[in-house]
Amino acid sequence: MSKDRFVVRYNAILNKLQAQPYASLTDVKKYVQTKLQAFESWHNQESIVYADRTFQRDIKDIASIWNIHISYCRANKGYFIENAHAINQNLARLMEQFELLNLSQLAGSVQPFVHFEDRPNQYTSYLLTALDAIKRAVQIQITYQKFTNEEAYTRTVEPLALKEFKKRWYLIVNDLKHTQLRTYAVDRIQQLHVTTNRFKRPTNFSVHRMFAHTYGITENTQTPPETIVLEFTPLQYQYLASLQLHSSQQLISQTANAVRVQFTLHITYELIMEILSMGKEVKIIAPEKLKNQVTNIYKAALKQYEL
């Protein structure tokens, strides 16, 4: 039996119980069977009935592999995930990537129905190498080409973490030449060589803390984050509600014509670009300096179209 089929079942069970806690066995089985039939159809595999016994085995496997425990609640007459918090962002992302992998493997046969987004090679072959160096705390030598420089340069750095933002990967390092933290875009690394020189990882470094109040990759640990209030059109807010801009996002007021949302963030280039991308669908309420920055950008842009 295809190992992929196991993952399809595990994924389907978790998705169903996240969307519908206390789903009955019949409902769970029906959902899993639908997922299996789609998988089997596209892969030209024989259809297999999803049995009660298989479901019980699957929830044991899910507990063993991911430490996610699924139980039956007699009061609500359905199954639920006891420790739903165990489905963290990483596992959810892994489940999503499996779905996408299945889809991409079928690219030829589903081409008439699915339009994949063009995505150039971002030199992701360096990711595992960099991650291994991070875990082993060994220095790496990179040859880097900035967009603003004509010539590439070589640096010896201490790799500390990886961060993803808008389909690009970034390597956070301690740059030995400048003795400070720097961020390098992985797609601009031309060469990466792992040395044998070990380094001591800073005990106070945390990539999550570093970017806790940042939208994008421009970090700022020198000044405190600011309270930013944005006003959205009701339609634009629907997009924001379904896919948060940042984890600090908080709804503070809502009327028929406008929705105000508060963030705790540093003002970064990436944040300003995101605000500009929404055009008239968003208005900056606070702080005043952010409003001025965006206003000046709009004024400069308008000048380019003056006759």
VEXTI-200907 format. One record per atom (N, C-alpha, C): x, y, z. Coordinates in steps of 0.02 Angstrom, whole numbers, plus 50000, padded with zeros to 5 digits. Example, Ala and Ser with C-alpha at 12.3 -4.5 7.8 and 13.67 -1.06 7.14 Angstrom:
506604971650390
506154977550390
506604983550390
506424988850354
506844994750357
506455000250394
//
This chain:
500424994050000
500005000050000
500445006250000
500255011249961
500635017449956
500675020850024
501285022950043
501365026650106
501005033350103
500945036050042
500595042450035
499875041850059
499585035950050
498885034950070
498805035850146
499305033550183
499285034450256
499255041850273
499695045750242
499735052850257
499095056450237
498795054350181
498155057250160
497635056150215
497625050150243
497135048650296
497265052750359
497895052950380
498075056850441
497885064150431
498065066850374
497925073850359
497185075250360
496805070750329
496075071650325
495755071450394
495975066850436
495695066250504
495805072650544
496435075150541
496595081250579
496225087250552
496185087850486
495815093450455
495085093350476
494785087450474
494075086850490
493935088650563
494355086250609
494235087350680
494425094450701
494855097750663
494985104750677
494395109050655
494115107350596
493555111250569
492905109650605
492825103250628
492205101150659
492355096750720
492505099950777
492605095950838
491985091950855
492095086050882
491555081450902
491175078750841
491535078050785
491225074950726
491105067550741
490565065050716
490405057950726
490875053550686
490915047250703
491335042550666
491115042250593
490465042450582
490205042250514
490435048250474
490405054150505
490625060350470
491365060250454
491775057950503
492495057650492
492665052750437
492355046950440
492485041850389
492285044250319
491715047650315
491485050250251
491975055250222
492235059650266
492705064750244
493355061550221
493615056850260
494235053450242
494145049550177
493575046150170
493445042250109
493435046850048
493145052850055
493125057549999
493835059649978
494255060950029
494955062850015
495325057049982
495215051050007
495545045149979
495335043849907
494695044649893
494445043549826
494755048349776
494815054649797
495135059649753
495865057749740
496215055749794
496915053849788
496995047749743
496575042749754
496615036449715
496435037649642
495945042049631
495735043349562
496295046549522
496615051649550
497145055149514
497765050849505
497885046149551
498475041949547
498325035149516
497705034449490
497505028149458
497615022149503
497425022849566
497485017449614
496805014449630
496815008249651
496185004849668
495885007849730
495225009049729
494885012049785
494795006949842
494945009049903
494885004749962
494415008050012
493955004050038
493465006550086
493815008150152
493665013950180
493965016050243
493565013050301
493855008350336
493505004550387
493585007650457
493135005650503
493175007950572
493845006050603
494054999950590
494674997450619
495275001650595
495255003650531
495795007750504
495815014550538
495235017450551
495205023850586
495515023450655
495345018150692
495625017250760
496385016550757
496625013050706
497355012250698
497675018950680
497325022850639
497595029350618
497665034150677
497165034350721
497225039150777
497775036950826
497915030450829
498485028250869
499145030350837
499175029850770
499775031950734
499895039450742
499355043350738
499405050650745
499675052450814
499455048850864
499695050050933
500435048250939
500625042750906
501315040350910
501795044950872
501585047250813
502025051250770
502065058550794
501485061550808
501455068750822
501255070550893
501115065450934
500895066651002
500245070651004
499815069450954
499155072650951
498645067250968
498275068351022
497825063151048
497095064551029
496795059650998
496105060150976
495685055351017
495145057751047
494725053651090
493995054551071
493585049951099
492865050351088
492535053451150
492105058351139
491745061651194
491025059051195
490855055551247
490175052651251
489645058251256
489805063551294
489315068951303
489135072351237
489645073451194
489535076751130
489465071851071
489535065451087
489435060051038
489865061050975
490495062350987
490945063250931
491675063250951
492115063250901
492835063250913
493105070350915
493625071350956
493935077950961
494675077150974
495045082550962
495765082550975
495865085151046
496135080951089
496225082851159
496695088651167
497255088351133
497775093451139
497865097051072
497345100851052
497345104250987
497945108950980
498205111451037
498785116051034
499405112551006
499395105851007
499975102150981
500045102850905
499485104850872
499515106050800
499785113050791
500435113650797
500755120250793
500825122450720
501105128250712
501165131250645
501585126750599
502105123650627
502545119450586
502185113350559
501785110150603
501425104150581
500885106050531
500525111550544
500005113850498
500315115350430
500905118350430
501255119950368
501455113650331
501685108550369
501885102250340
501285098850307
500715099150340
500105096150312
499905099650248
499955106250248
499795110150188
500275108550131
500925107950148
501415106450096
501305099550065
501065094750106
500915088150078
500365088550026
499845092550042
499305093449994
499565096649929
499995101649937
500275105049878
500735100449839
501115096149875
501555091449841
501155086649799
500615084149826
500185079649787
499935083149725
499745089449732
499485093149676
500025094349623
500625096049646
501165097449599
501395091149562
501345085449596
501525079149563
501055077449506
500455080349510
499955079049459
499925084649408
500445088849408
500435094949367
500225093649295
500485088249266
500325086749196
499595085049186
499325080849230
498645078449220
498115083649242
498305088249286
497815093249309
497915100049275
498375100449228
498545106849197
497935110449168
497455106749139
496865110349112
496445113749166
496535111649229
496085114049282
496435118149336
497095117849340
497465121149394
497995125649365
498015131949387
498515136549364
499015137749421
499615134949414
500125135749465
500465142449458
500615145549515
500965151949514
501695150849494
501925155049448
502625154549427
503065156149486
503555151749498
504015152949554
504705150849533
505155155749522
505825154049499
506225150449552
506745146949531
507195143549577
507515148549624
507415147749689
507685152449738
508295149549774
508655145149741
509255142149770
509105138849837
508545135449841
508345132249903
508795126349920
509235124349873
509705118949887
510175120949944
510255127449956
510685129750010
510345129350078
509695128550080
509325128850143
509545123350192
509555117150167
509735111650211
510465112150234
510895114350188
511605115250206
511665120550261
511325126150252
511345131450302
511045129150368
510495125550365
510175123250426
510625118350464
510975114150427
511435109450459
511995113250494
512255118550461
512785122550492
512525126250554
511905128450552
511595131750610
511555126850668
511315120750655
511235115850708
511905113750738
512425113250695
513075111150719
513505116950744
513255123150735
513615129150756
514305129450725
514335129050659
514965129750623
514915135650575
515475139150567
515495144950523
515425142850450
515135147350410
515075146150339
515375152150302
515585150850241
515845156250198
515355156950140
515105163050131
514615164250077
514885169450029
514715168449966
514845173549915
514165176449897
514095183049908
513445186249906
513425191849854
512865192249818
512765197349767
512165201749786
512295207749808
511755212349824
511465215249760
510815216949763
510505220049704
510805226949690
511065230149743
511325236949735
512075237249718
512395231349717
513115231049701
513225227449635
513715229749597
513885226449534
514285220049546
514695220049598
515135214349611
514925210749674
515015204049673
514875199949731
515445200449781
515325199049843
515845199049894
515785192749937
516325191049971
516345184950012
516405186750085
516025183350127
516035184450199
516065177750235
516395177750293
516365172050338
515885174050394
515375169950404
514845171750452
514675165950497
514345167550552
514095162450598
513335162050588
513095156650557
512375156150543
511965154650606
511425158450615
511025157850675
510315155350663
510025157350606
509315155450595
509125156650522
508555153950503
508265154950438
507565158050447
507375162550402
506715165550405
506425165950334
505785164550329
505435164950264
504995171150264
504985174550208
504525180250199
504375181050125
503725180750109
503485181750040
503875177549989
503895171050002
504195166049956
504945166449950
505265170549992
505995170849992
506255168750061
506835165550060
507155163450122
507735168050138
507825169350202
508345173750226
508755170350281
509405171350278
509865168450326
510085173850375
509955172750439
510165177550491
510825175150519
511325179550519
512005177650538
512315182850584
512845180850616
513295185450649
513865186650599
513885192650571
514385194350520
515045196050556
515555192050544
516185192850580
516545199250560
516445201650498
516785207750477
516485213750513
515835213850520
515505219650550
515315218450624
515445212250647
515285210250717
514575212350736
514105210750693
513405212250707
512955207350670
512325207150691
511845202850658
511665205750590
511645201450539
511445203550473
510995198250442
510615200550393
510145196050358
510345195750284
510435189650259
510615188550189
510065184550154
509855186950096
509355183350056
509685177250025
509385171450035
509685165150012
509745165049936
509255168149901
509275167949828
509835172249799
510155176349841
510715180449817
511395177649839
511385171949871
512005168549889
512235164449829
512805166149802
513065162749743
513435156349761
513775156449817
514135150549840
514085150149916
514065144049941
514035143050014
514495137250031
514995138650074
515475133450094
515465132750169
515385126650193
515375125250264
516095123950288
516315127850338
516985126950365
516985121950422
517565120950452
517615116450510
517675120550575
517635127050569
517705131450628
517055131950666
517075129750728
516475130150769
516425136950803
515815138750823
515715144950860
515215143850916
515215148350964
514755147851020
514125151851005
513565148451002
512935151850986
512745156551043
512545162751027
512345167451080
511765164751120
511825164651186
511295161851228
510675166151229
510765172651214
510185177251216
509855178151148
510075174351098
509785175251031
509165170851022
508645173850995
508035170250976
507755173350913
507715169550860
507455172250797
506725174350805
506355170850847
505645172550858
505585179150896
506015180150944
506015186450980
506265192150936
506745190650893
507045195650849
506525198650802
506065194350778
505565196750730
504855196850759
504805196650825
504145196350857
503695202250838
503995208050829
503605214050814
503815217050747
503965212650700
504195214850634
503775211650580
503565215850532
503265213250471
503805213550418
504055207750397
504595207650348
505245205150377
505795207450350
506445205050372
506905210550398
506635216650403
507025222150431
506945222150506
507445219450541
507375218950614
507575225450648
507295226350709
507445232250748
507385230450821
507955229150853
507945227350923
508185233150967
508325238950936
508585244650973
508035249051001
507465249350968
506915253550991
506285249351002
505845251551046
505235247651059
504755248150999
504335243050990
503845243250936
503325248650950
502945250550899
502455255850905
501745253150896
501275256850924
500565255150914
500345258250848
500155254050803
499945256250736
499205254750728
498825259750709
498105258850698
497955260250625
497655255350592
497465255950522
496705255250516
496415259050469
495695258650457
495585255650387
495205250250385
495095246650322
494365247150300
494255246450236
493575245650212
493325238850236
492675237950246
492425231450269
492645225650225
492655226650159
492855221250114
493585219550124
494025224550128
494735223250137
494855219750204
494465221550254
494565218350319
494405210850316
493955208850273
493795201750267
494415197750248
494815200550203
495435197250184
495915197050242
495945202450280
496395202850337
496175198150393
495525197450402
495275193050454
495405185750439
495385183950375
495495176950355
496235175150352
496665180250342
497385179150340
497725185250372
497895184450436
498165190050474
498805192950443
498855199450449
499465202850427
500035201350476
499865201150541
500355199850593
499995197150654
500355193350695
500045190150753
499805195150805
500055201450804
499835206450852
499185209750832
498905207850776
498305210950749
497705210450798
497385216150811
496815216350856
496275220850828
495665218350826
495095222250804
494905227050861
494855233650846
494685238450899
494015241750888
493775242250825
493105244950813
492875242950743
492215242550736
491935240350672
491255243550661
491185246850604
490545249850585
490365247250515
489815249650489
489605247550422
490065250050368
490445255450383
490865258550332
491615257750342
491835256050403
492545255750417
492695250950474
493295248050471
493525243450524
494225245750545
494305246950610
494965248950636
495315243050670
495945242350652
496345236750677
496995239550706
497205236650761
497815238950794
498365233650789
498985235950780
499565231550776
500105234250823
500525229850847
501115231950885
501725230050844
501995234850808
502515233450759
503025239050754
503615237150728
504095242250708
503885244650638
504025250950624
503885253550557
504465251550512
504335247250464
504855244650419
504665246150347
505155245550304
505045246350232
504515241550208
504555235250230
504075230150207
503365231850229
503285234450290
502625236350314
502335242050272
502745246950257
502525252650217
502315250350147
502705245850117
502535243250051
501875239350052
501755235750107
501125231950113
500535236750119
500615242050157
500075247050164
499945250350096
500475252150061
500395255249995
500045250549946
500175244049952
499875239249905
499115238949911
498835241249968
498115241049978
497765247449954
498155252349934
497875258349905
497345261749948
496775263349917
496255267049952
495845262649999
496015256250003
495645251650047
495875252350120
496415256150131
496675256850199
496865264050212
496785266150275
496955272950296
497345272450362
497895276150367
498295276050428
497995281050478
497845278450537
497575282650591
498145284850637
498585280250653
499155281850697
499715276750683
500345278850696
500575285350720
500635290450663
500715296650682
500745302050634
501345301350587
501915299050614
502515298650572
502445293450516
502075288150530
501945283150478
501495286150424
500995289950447
500535293250400
500935298050355
501405301650385
501805306350345
502255302850295
502545297150317
502985293350272
502605290950210
502015288150222
501615285550166
501365291250123
501155296750154
500925302550116
501465305250070
502075305650095
502635308050054
502785303349995
502715297050006
502815292249951
502285293249897
501655294149918
501115295349870
501235301849831
501465307049866
501605313449833
502155312649781
502685309049799
503245307949753
503015303949692
502575299049705
502325294949649
501895299149602
501475303449630
501045307649589
501455312449544
502015314849571
502435319349532
502695316149468
502775309549470
503025306049410
502505306149353
501885307649369
501355307549318
501105314549302
501435319649331
501235326549315
501465328349244
501025331649207
501185333649139
501535340349138
//
